[in-house]
Amino acid sequence: MRTMRGWFQDTTGGLPKIFWYLWAGTLINRLGSFVLVFLAIYLTLERGFSATQAGLVLGLWGVGGAIGTTVGGTLTDRWGRRPTLLTAHLGAATMMLALGFARPLWAVALGAFLLGTFAEAARPAFGAMMIDVVPEKDRLRAFSLNYWAINLGFACAAILAGLAAEVGYLLLFAVDAATTLATALIIFFRVGETRRASTTAARKGGPAPAGALRTILADRVFLGFVVLNLFSALVFLQHISMLPIAMGESGLSPATYGSVIALNGILIVAGQLFVPRLIRGRSRSHVLALAAVVMGVGFGLTAFAETAWFYGVTVLIWTLGEMLNSPSNATLIAELSPAALRGRYQGTFSLSWQVAGATAPVLGGLVREQSGNATLWLGCAAVGGLVAVAHLVSGPARERRATALRTTTAPLVPAVALDLPAPEAAEAAATAPAEPLPATRPSPATIGQ
């Protein structure tokens, strides 16, 4: 009992209050994330759209998400984390209801596009706010806790969505909108702005440093990491598009696919909180390389699966890789993001997921059609191996870049994270050491290393 209590304290203790408000908002939002789970079924069975039309709607959702992450990252740095989050959540809740009431194809397509834009615009602001309020030493377990909440909420949502759909599909949209609005209310009442102004001009509402896009495009270390994440995501997202098709060709029902894929969420909920202690102090490059290999092996074994239990084993294997990958990815992106450009760096990283979401089904379908099912899954294994080697090769340069940013940037002390009354908080913010602006270009000493 004492050991369990100590583990619980090590896992959850000492994190700022704002983190727990954000964590609660994540859990509530994900508990109601019904629409994306059932959207394809709703469009084809309930609304009578063809598979091509449903694919168009889902594709526009992805296009909107790509735009949302880009715009959201810019607004996060220029406008602030809190107003960006509030606008994104309120817009998403509104568009969720609008999509539920939309009838013509053009209205459904437009609603999906705008919903994707608003929903994904929140991602960079949320990531930047988490980095703002959680000290570097606690970020690994903080991101693991947040990832655990995402999967707990999603696992419950998949079950609740099935029950809600029996009542009526409009209920899916209404509940999803309500939980999104609830998250906005938590942010409005309990979470203040966490961005710290870097200069006097910025404190007066001035723009973020000029040349932000130039800085990102010149940051080859960061962009290399984004590209590696893109390839990993292309493999990982095959479980949404090609895995159900493969299981169907094996004579397994959609219900069986649902049960098998549920193992992903169950394993993450059961084991994710133990991951920080497992990987603490280990080389992140080695952890990311191992994660890529494990995911590659899991997806590669799908080439030989024919029965439900075999498919279940493959899901459990690649889920272990996902569990290792997620917290290491999140902490590394936090350390590679210059403080004044955190929103845009978060947005650029999120963009890799949006691109993968739009292209993974197309590429997977083309490979299956041209070369066969086995080639697709064995190709996923090969990509995982190549990504692992790339992580080992590029890892030292990433760590040098993270060290350089740590030594040239004073730690953030957002007033809202101090839990002080307004006058004392204002004084603390005014007396906190100034945070230097990043150079408009990365240091020549660290470029390309």
C-alpha positions as CSV (number, residue, x, y, z in Angstrom):
1,M,0.0,0.0,0.0
2,R,2.8,2.4,0.9
3,T,4.6,1.6,-2.4
4,M,1.3,2.2,-4.3
5,R,0.8,5.5,-2.5
6,G,4.3,6.6,-3.3
7,W,3.9,5.7,-6.9
8,F,0.7,7.7,-7.0
9,Q,2.4,10.7,-5.4
10,D,5.3,10.5,-7.8
11,T,2.9,10.3,-10.8
12,T,0.4,13.1,-9.8
13,G,2.0,15.2,-7.1
14,G,3.4,18.7,-7.4
15,L,1.7,19.6,-10.7
16,P,0.2,23.2,-10.8
17,K,-3.5,23.7,-10.5
18,I,-3.8,25.0,-14.0
19,F,-2.5,21.7,-15.3
20,W,-5.3,19.9,-13.5
21,Y,-8.0,22.3,-14.9
22,L,-6.6,21.6,-18.4
23,W,-6.5,17.9,-17.7
24,A,-10.2,18.0,-16.5
25,G,-11.1,19.9,-19.7
26,T,-9.4,17.3,-21.8
27,L,-11.2,14.4,-20.1
28,I,-14.6,16.0,-20.3
29,N,-14.1,16.9,-24.0
30,R,-13.0,13.4,-24.9
31,L,-15.8,11.8,-23.0
32,G,-18.1,13.5,-25.5
33,S,-16.0,13.0,-28.6
34,F,-18.8,11.1,-30.3
35,V,-18.9,12.6,-33.7
36,L,-15.6,11.6,-35.3
37,V,-16.0,8.0,-34.1
38,F,-19.4,7.6,-35.9
39,L,-19.2,10.2,-38.6
40,A,-18.5,7.8,-41.5
41,I,-21.3,5.5,-40.3
42,Y,-23.7,8.5,-39.9
43,L,-23.0,9.8,-43.4
44,T,-23.4,6.5,-45.2
45,L,-26.2,4.7,-43.2
46,E,-28.2,7.6,-41.7
47,R,-27.8,10.2,-44.4
48,G,-27.5,7.9,-47.4
49,F,-24.3,9.5,-48.8
50,S,-22.0,7.3,-50.9
51,A,-18.6,6.2,-49.7
52,T,-17.0,8.7,-52.0
53,Q,-19.1,11.5,-50.7
54,A,-18.4,10.4,-47.1
55,G,-14.7,10.4,-47.9
56,L,-15.0,13.9,-49.3
57,V,-16.5,15.1,-46.1
58,L,-13.9,13.4,-43.9
59,G,-11.2,14.8,-46.2
60,L,-12.5,18.4,-45.8
61,W,-12.4,17.8,-42.0
62,G,-8.7,17.0,-42.4
63,V,-8.1,20.1,-44.7
64,G,-9.8,22.3,-42.1
65,G,-7.7,20.8,-39.4
66,A,-4.5,21.6,-41.3
67,I,-5.6,25.2,-41.7
68,G,-6.7,25.3,-38.0
69,T,-3.4,24.1,-36.6
70,T,-1.5,26.7,-38.7
71,V,-3.8,29.6,-37.8
72,G,-4.1,28.5,-34.2
73,G,-0.4,28.4,-33.8
74,T,0.0,31.9,-35.0
75,L,-2.9,33.2,-32.9
76,T,-1.4,31.4,-29.8
77,D,1.8,33.5,-30.1
78,R,0.3,36.8,-31.2
79,W,-3.1,36.9,-29.5
80,G,-2.6,34.6,-26.5
81,R,-3.3,31.0,-25.4
82,R,-6.5,31.7,-23.5
83,P,-8.4,33.7,-26.2
84,T,-7.3,31.2,-28.9
85,L,-8.6,28.3,-26.8
86,L,-11.9,30.0,-26.0
87,T,-12.5,31.0,-29.6
88,A,-11.6,27.5,-30.9
89,H,-13.8,25.7,-28.4
90,L,-16.8,28.0,-28.8
91,G,-16.5,27.8,-32.6
92,A,-16.2,24.0,-32.5
93,A,-19.3,23.7,-30.3
94,T,-21.3,25.9,-32.6
95,M,-20.2,24.0,-35.8
96,M,-20.8,20.7,-34.1
97,L,-24.5,21.6,-33.7
98,A,-24.6,23.1,-37.2
99,L,-23.2,19.9,-38.7
100,G,-25.9,17.8,-36.9
101,F,-28.6,19.9,-38.5
102,A,-27.0,20.2,-41.9
103,R,-28.8,18.4,-44.7
104,P,-27.5,19.1,-48.3
105,L,-24.1,17.7,-49.1
106,W,-22.5,21.1,-49.6
107,A,-23.7,22.2,-46.1
108,V,-22.4,19.0,-44.5
109,A,-19.1,19.4,-46.3
110,L,-18.8,23.1,-45.2
111,G,-19.7,22.2,-41.7
112,A,-17.1,19.5,-41.5
113,F,-14.4,21.8,-42.9
114,L,-15.2,24.6,-40.4
115,L,-15.5,22.1,-37.5
116,G,-12.1,20.7,-38.3
117,T,-10.6,24.2,-38.5
118,F,-12.0,25.3,-35.1
119,A,-11.3,21.9,-33.3
120,E,-7.7,21.7,-34.4
121,A,-7.0,25.4,-33.8
122,A,-7.1,24.6,-30.1
123,R,-4.3,22.1,-30.3
124,P,-1.3,24.5,-30.5
125,A,-2.7,26.7,-27.8
126,F,-3.3,23.8,-25.5
127,G,0.2,22.4,-26.0
128,A,1.8,25.9,-25.5
129,M,-0.2,26.4,-22.3
130,M,0.9,23.0,-20.9
131,I,4.5,23.9,-21.6
132,D,4.0,27.4,-20.0
133,V,2.7,26.1,-16.7
134,V,4.5,22.8,-16.2
135,P,8.2,22.9,-15.2
136,E,10.6,21.0,-17.5
137,K,11.3,18.3,-14.9
138,D,7.6,17.4,-14.6
139,R,6.6,17.5,-18.3
140,L,7.1,13.8,-19.0
141,R,4.6,12.7,-16.4
142,A,2.3,15.7,-17.1
143,F,2.0,14.8,-20.8
144,S,1.6,11.1,-19.9
145,L,-1.3,12.0,-17.5
146,N,-2.9,14.1,-20.3
147,Y,-2.5,11.3,-22.8
148,W,-4.0,8.9,-20.3
149,A,-7.0,11.2,-20.0
150,I,-7.4,11.5,-23.8
151,N,-7.5,7.7,-24.1
152,L,-9.8,7.1,-21.1
153,G,-12.2,9.6,-22.5
154,F,-12.1,8.2,-26.0
155,A,-12.6,4.6,-24.8
156,C,-15.7,5.7,-22.8
157,A,-16.9,7.8,-25.7
158,A,-16.8,4.8,-28.1
159,I,-19.2,2.9,-25.8
160,L,-21.4,5.9,-25.0
161,A,-21.6,6.9,-28.6
162,G,-23.1,3.5,-29.5
163,L,-25.8,4.0,-26.9
164,A,-26.5,7.6,-28.0
165,A,-26.8,6.5,-31.6
166,E,-29.6,4.2,-30.7
167,V,-31.6,7.2,-29.4
168,G,-30.8,9.3,-32.5
169,Y,-27.7,10.6,-34.3
170,L,-28.5,14.2,-33.4
171,L,-27.8,13.3,-29.8
172,L,-24.2,12.6,-30.8
173,F,-23.7,16.1,-32.1
174,A,-25.5,17.7,-29.1
175,V,-23.5,15.9,-26.4
176,D,-20.3,16.5,-28.3
177,A,-21.1,20.2,-28.5
178,A,-22.0,20.3,-24.8
179,T,-18.8,18.7,-23.6
180,T,-16.8,21.1,-25.9
181,L,-18.7,24.0,-24.3
182,A,-18.0,22.7,-20.8
183,T,-14.3,22.7,-21.6
184,A,-14.6,26.3,-22.7
185,L,-16.3,27.2,-19.4
186,I,-13.5,25.6,-17.4
187,I,-11.0,27.7,-19.3
188,F,-13.0,30.8,-19.0
189,F,-13.6,30.6,-15.2
190,R,-10.4,28.8,-14.0
191,V,-7.6,29.3,-16.5
192,G,-5.9,32.6,-17.1
193,E,-3.5,33.7,-19.8
194,T,-0.1,31.9,-19.4
195,R,1.9,33.6,-22.1
196,R,4.6,35.7,-20.6
197,A,5.4,38.9,-22.5
198,S,9.1,38.9,-23.6
199,T,9.4,42.6,-24.2
200,T,7.8,45.9,-23.2
201,A,6.2,46.1,-26.7
202,A,4.8,42.6,-26.3
203,R,3.3,43.5,-22.9
204,K,1.4,46.3,-24.6
205,G,-0.1,43.8,-27.1
206,G,2.6,44.0,-29.8
207,P,3.1,41.1,-32.2
208,A,5.4,38.1,-31.7
209,P,8.9,38.4,-33.1
210,A,9.2,39.0,-36.8
211,G,10.5,36.2,-39.1
212,A,8.7,33.4,-37.3
213,L,8.1,31.4,-40.5
214,R,11.7,32.0,-41.5
215,T,12.9,30.7,-38.2
216,I,10.9,27.5,-38.4
217,L,11.9,26.9,-42.0
218,A,15.6,27.4,-41.1
219,D,15.3,25.1,-38.1
220,R,16.4,21.9,-39.8
221,V,16.7,20.0,-36.5
222,F,13.1,20.7,-35.6
223,L,11.8,20.1,-39.2
224,G,13.6,16.8,-39.3
225,F,11.8,15.7,-36.2
226,V,8.5,16.8,-37.7
227,V,9.2,14.7,-40.9
228,L,10.0,11.6,-38.7
229,N,6.7,12.1,-36.9
230,L,4.9,12.3,-40.3
231,F,6.3,8.9,-41.3
232,S,5.4,7.4,-38.0
233,A,1.9,8.8,-38.2
234,L,1.4,7.4,-41.8
235,V,2.1,4.0,-40.3
236,F,0.0,4.5,-37.1
237,L,-3.1,5.8,-38.9
238,Q,-3.5,2.7,-40.9
239,H,-5.4,1.2,-38.0
240,I,-8.2,3.6,-38.8
241,S,-8.4,3.2,-42.6
242,M,-6.8,-0.1,-43.7
243,L,-7.1,-2.3,-40.6
244,P,-10.9,-2.6,-40.7
245,I,-10.7,-3.4,-44.4
246,A,-8.2,-6.2,-43.8
247,M,-10.3,-7.6,-41.0
248,G,-13.3,-7.5,-43.2
249,E,-11.5,-9.5,-45.9
250,S,-10.6,-12.0,-43.2
251,G,-14.4,-12.5,-42.7
252,L,-14.6,-10.6,-39.4
253,S,-17.5,-8.3,-38.6
254,P,-17.3,-4.5,-37.8
255,A,-18.3,-5.4,-34.2
256,T,-15.2,-7.6,-34.0
257,Y,-13.1,-4.7,-35.3
258,G,-14.5,-2.5,-32.6
259,S,-13.7,-5.0,-29.9
260,V,-10.2,-5.5,-31.2
261,I,-9.4,-1.8,-31.6
262,A,-10.8,-1.2,-28.1
263,L,-7.7,-3.1,-26.8
264,N,-5.7,-0.1,-27.8
265,G,-7.5,2.2,-25.3
266,I,-7.7,-0.4,-22.6
267,L,-4.0,-1.0,-22.6
268,I,-3.2,2.7,-22.6
269,V,-5.6,3.4,-19.7
270,A,-4.2,0.4,-17.7
271,G,-0.5,1.1,-18.3
272,Q,0.2,4.6,-19.5
273,L,0.7,6.0,-16.0
274,F,3.6,3.6,-15.4
275,V,5.5,4.7,-18.6
276,P,7.1,7.8,-17.1
277,R,8.9,5.9,-14.4
278,L,9.9,3.2,-17.0
279,I,11.6,5.7,-19.4
280,R,12.7,8.3,-16.9
281,G,16.5,9.0,-17.3
282,R,16.8,7.1,-20.5
283,S,17.9,8.5,-23.8
284,R,14.9,9.9,-25.6
285,S,16.3,9.0,-29.0
286,H,16.6,5.4,-27.9
287,V,13.1,5.4,-26.5
288,L,11.7,6.9,-29.8
289,A,13.7,4.4,-31.9
290,L,12.4,1.5,-29.8
291,A,8.9,2.8,-30.1
292,A,9.2,3.0,-33.9
293,V,10.5,-0.6,-34.0
294,V,7.7,-1.9,-31.8
295,M,5.0,-0.1,-33.8
296,G,6.6,-1.4,-37.0
297,V,6.6,-5.0,-35.7
298,G,3.0,-4.7,-34.6
299,F,1.7,-3.4,-37.9
300,G,4.0,-5.7,-39.8
301,L,2.5,-8.8,-38.1
302,T,-0.9,-7.8,-39.5
303,A,0.2,-9.2,-42.8
304,F,-0.1,-12.7,-41.3
305,A,-3.3,-12.2,-39.2
306,E,-6.5,-14.0,-40.1
307,T,-8.2,-14.5,-36.8
308,A,-9.6,-12.0,-34.2
309,W,-7.1,-13.1,-31.5
310,F,-4.1,-12.6,-33.9
311,Y,-5.3,-9.2,-34.9
312,G,-5.7,-8.4,-31.2
313,V,-2.1,-9.4,-30.5
314,T,-0.9,-7.0,-33.3
315,V,-2.9,-4.2,-31.7
316,L,-1.4,-4.8,-28.3
317,I,2.1,-4.8,-29.8
318,W,1.8,-1.5,-31.7
319,T,0.0,0.1,-28.7
320,L,3.1,-0.5,-26.6
321,G,5.1,1.4,-29.2
322,E,2.5,4.2,-29.1
323,M,2.7,4.4,-25.3
324,L,6.5,4.8,-25.5
325,N,6.3,7.3,-28.3
326,S,3.7,9.8,-27.1
327,P,5.3,11.2,-23.9
328,S,8.8,11.3,-25.4
329,N,7.5,13.1,-28.4
330,A,5.6,15.7,-26.3
331,T,8.5,16.6,-24.0
332,L,11.0,16.8,-26.9
333,I,8.7,19.2,-28.9
334,A,8.4,21.3,-25.7
335,E,12.2,21.6,-25.5
336,L,12.7,22.3,-29.2
337,S,10.2,25.2,-29.2
338,P,11.6,28.7,-28.6
339,A,9.4,30.3,-25.9
340,A,8.2,33.2,-28.0
341,L,7.2,30.9,-30.9
342,R,5.7,27.9,-28.9
343,G,2.3,28.2,-30.5
344,R,3.7,28.2,-34.1
345,Y,6.1,25.3,-33.3
346,Q,3.2,23.4,-31.8
347,G,1.1,24.2,-34.9
348,T,3.8,23.0,-37.3
349,F,4.2,19.7,-35.4
350,S,0.4,19.2,-35.3
351,L,0.4,19.8,-39.0
352,S,2.3,16.6,-39.5
353,W,-0.6,14.7,-38.0
354,Q,-3.1,16.5,-40.2
355,V,-1.1,15.7,-43.4
356,A,-0.8,12.1,-42.3
357,G,-4.5,12.0,-41.6
358,A,-5.3,13.1,-45.1
359,T,-2.8,11.0,-47.0
360,A,-2.5,7.8,-44.9
361,P,-5.8,6.3,-46.2
362,V,-4.9,7.2,-49.8
363,L,-1.4,5.8,-49.7
364,G,-2.6,2.7,-47.8
365,G,-5.4,2.1,-50.3
366,L,-3.0,2.5,-53.3
367,V,-0.4,0.1,-51.9
368,R,-3.1,-2.5,-51.1
369,E,-4.7,-2.2,-54.6
370,Q,-1.4,-2.3,-56.5
371,S,0.7,-4.7,-54.4
372,G,-1.6,-6.5,-52.0
373,N,-2.4,-6.6,-48.3
374,A,0.8,-8.2,-47.1
375,T,3.0,-5.6,-48.9
376,L,1.2,-2.8,-47.1
377,W,1.8,-4.2,-43.6
378,L,5.3,-5.4,-44.3
379,G,6.0,-1.9,-45.8
380,C,4.8,-0.4,-42.5
381,A,7.3,-2.6,-40.6
382,A,10.1,-1.3,-43.0
383,V,9.1,2.3,-42.4
384,G,9.2,1.7,-38.7
385,G,12.7,0.4,-38.9
386,L,13.9,3.3,-41.1
387,V,12.3,5.8,-38.6
388,A,14.1,4.1,-35.7
389,V,17.5,4.4,-37.5
390,A,16.8,8.1,-38.2
391,H,16.0,8.7,-34.6
392,L,19.3,7.3,-33.5
393,V,21.2,9.3,-36.1
394,S,19.4,12.6,-35.4
395,G,19.0,12.3,-31.7
396,P,22.3,13.9,-30.6
397,A,21.5,17.0,-32.7
398,R,18.1,17.4,-31.1
399,E,19.5,17.1,-27.6
400,R,22.2,19.7,-28.4
401,R,19.4,22.0,-29.7
402,A,17.3,21.5,-26.5
403,T,20.3,22.2,-24.3
404,A,21.1,25.4,-26.3
405,L,17.5,26.6,-25.8
406,R,17.6,25.8,-22.1
407,T,20.8,27.8,-21.5
408,T,19.7,30.9,-23.5
409,T,16.1,31.2,-22.3
410,A,15.1,32.1,-18.7
411,P,12.3,29.9,-17.3
412,L,8.8,31.1,-17.8
413,V,7.0,32.3,-14.6
414,P,3.4,33.0,-15.8
415,A,1.6,35.1,-13.2
416,V,-1.4,32.8,-13.4
417,A,0.7,29.8,-12.4
418,L,1.7,31.3,-9.2
419,D,-1.7,31.0,-7.5
420,L,-1.4,34.4,-6.0
421,P,-4.0,37.1,-5.6
422,A,-4.1,39.6,-8.5
423,P,-1.9,42.4,-6.9
424,E,0.8,39.9,-5.8
425,A,0.6,38.1,-9.1
426,A,1.1,41.3,-11.1
427,E,4.1,42.3,-8.9
428,A,5.6,38.8,-9.4
429,A,5.2,39.1,-13.1
430,A,6.7,42.6,-13.2
431,T,9.8,41.5,-11.2
432,A,10.4,38.2,-12.9
433,P,13.6,38.1,-15.0
434,A,13.1,39.2,-18.6
435,E,13.0,36.4,-21.1
436,P,15.3,37.0,-24.1
437,L,13.8,36.9,-27.6
438,P,15.0,34.1,-29.7
439,A,17.1,35.0,-32.7
440,T,15.3,35.3,-36.0
441,R,17.4,32.4,-37.1
442,P,18.7,29.5,-35.1
443,S,22.2,29.7,-33.9
444,P,24.7,28.8,-36.6
445,A,26.4,26.6,-34.1
446,T,23.4,24.3,-33.9
447,I,21.9,24.4,-37.4
448,G,21.9,21.0,-39.0
449,Q,23.7,19.3,-36.2
